[in-house]
Amino acid sequence: MIEIERKFLVTSSDFINESHNKFEIAQGYLSSHPERSVRIRIKVDKGYLTIKGKGNESGMSRYEWEKEIAIDEAKKLLQLCEKGGIEKTRYLIKKGEHTFEVDIFHGENDGLIIAEIELTDEKENFEKPSWLGEEVTNKDQYYNAYLYRKPFTTW
């Protein structure tokens, strides 16, 4: 239940040609508190309820619990969420033994593109693609719960 993840800005759209899948994501927060967040997400035709804890000192590791829920339930729960929303298109790109998830944000976060990679250990090595830019793992403003409260277009 511990998620180890690193986040990076993306420097070019070259990743699109390397992707093997893409889909739309809509999400809202029942709680976007920095210590813990409770998220509702709709991804394609499935709903998810996710609880995340605060990240550790490096920002790479944190508690994460996720459960698939019925799409109808997810749609109803989205109506109960705090004001705002996250809309993005996610691209999946395989690099070596890892898969990068690259999110192109829409709406109030338009213009932001972030790549994430999940690891099994904070010191795990991975192949870095040419379109990977600055690491923003430990910068709170690049996390969805923050973007939900203070969208990228308002920075």
Secondary structure, DSSP 8 states (H G I E B T S, - for coil): -EEEEEEEEE--TTHHHH-SEEEEEEEEEEE--TTEEEEEEEETTEEEEEEEE---TTSSEEEEEEEEE-HHHHHHHHTTS-S--EEEEEEEEEETTEEEEEEEE-GGGTT-EEEEEEESSTT------TTEEEE-TT-GGGSHHHHHHS-GGG-
